[in-house]
Amino acid sequence: MAAVEAPEDRIFAALANPVRREVLRLLREEGSQPVQRLAGHFDMARPSLSEHLKALREAGLVSERRVGRQRLYRLEAVPLNEVQEWLSPFERFWREKLTGLRDLLDSMDDDAS
């Protein structure tokens, strides 16, 4: 029996690729863009970039809209909330560990005086 892919798995898989993260950064910083403009940022064939955009669309991280003959891509940040929620317990874990380390180092400074 094949495992069912959870929506967050598709998001994490999309984010695992540096090209896709760069596409998301470009869309976040520069707004909606046609595929031709996005392609200008990468040293790859346009069909390769289209595969990356497809993975981002399937993960719900970008949307595509046709305007005449162009396809405009736009960042869809809502699915990133799932990533944030998943990472939140780890952030708390590390914050507590680092606070403990800081407290230990501070007490060592006091002992050395």
C-alpha positions in Angstrom: 0.0 0.0 0.0 1.5 3.4 -1.0 1.8 6.1 1.6 -0.4 9.1 1.1 1.7 12.3 0.8 0.7 14.9 3.4 0.3 18.5 2.1 3.2 19.6 4.3 5.4 16.9 2.7 4.9 18.5 -0.7 5.7 22.0 0.8 8.9 20.7 2.5 9.9 18.9 -0.8 9.4 22.1 -2.7 11.4 24.1 -0.2 14.3 21.6 -0.2 15.5 22.9 -3.6 17.6 26.1 -3.7 16.3 27.1 -7.1 12.7 27.0 -5.7 13.6 28.9 -2.6 15.2 31.6 -4.8 12.1 31.8 -7.0 10.0 32.3 -3.8 12.5 35.0 -2.6 12.2 36.8 -6.0 8.4 36.7 -5.9 8.4 37.9 -2.3 10.8 40.8 -2.9 9.8 41.8 -6.5 6.1 40.8 -6.7 4.4 38.9 -9.4 6.5 38.1 -12.5 6.2 36.5 -15.9 8.1 33.3 -16.3 10.5 35.0 -18.8 11.6 37.5 -16.1 12.1 34.7 -13.6 14.1 32.7 -16.1 16.5 35.6 -16.5 17.7 35.0 -12.9 18.8 31.4 -13.5 21.4 29.7 -15.7 19.1 26.9 -16.9 16.8 26.0 -19.8 13.3 27.4 -19.5 11.7 23.9 -19.4 13.8 23.2 -16.3 12.5 26.3 -14.6 9.0 25.3 -15.6 9.5 22.0 -13.7 10.5 24.0 -10.6 7.4 26.3 -11.0 5.2 23.3 -11.4 6.5 21.8 -8.1 5.9 25.2 -6.4 2.3 25.3 -7.8 1.6 21.8 -6.7 2.8 22.7 -3.2 0.5 25.7 -3.3 3.4 28.1 -2.9 2.8 30.0 -6.1 -0.1 30.7 -8.3 -0.2 31.2 -12.1 -2.3 33.6 -14.0 -2.5 34.1 -17.7 -2.3 37.7 -19.0 -2.5 37.6 -22.8 0.3 35.3 -23.8 2.3 35.6 -20.6 2.0 33.5 -17.4 2.4 35.6 -14.3 3.6 33.8 -11.1 2.7 35.1 -7.7 3.8 34.0 -4.2 1.2 32.3 -2.1 2.6 32.5 1.4 -0.3 30.9 3.3 1.1 27.3 3.0 4.2 28.6 4.7 2.2 28.8 7.9 2.1 25.0 8.0 5.9 25.0 7.9 6.0 27.7 10.7 3.7 25.6 12.8 5.7 22.5 12.3 9.0 24.3 13.1 7.7 26.1 16.1 8.2 23.3 18.7 11.8 23.0 17.5 12.4 26.7 17.8 11.1 26.6 21.4 13.4 23.5 22.1 16.5 25.3 20.8 15.6 28.6 22.6 15.3 26.7 25.9 18.7 24.9 25.3 20.4 28.2 24.4 18.9 30.0 27.4 20.3 27.1 29.6 23.7 27.5 28.0 23.6 31.3 28.5 22.7 30.8 32.2 25.5 28.2 32.6 28.1 30.5 31.0 26.9 33.5 33.1 27.3 31.4 36.3 30.7 30.4 35.2 31.7 34.0 34.8 30.5 34.7 38.3 32.5 31.7 39.7 35.7 32.9 37.9 35.5 36.4 39.6 
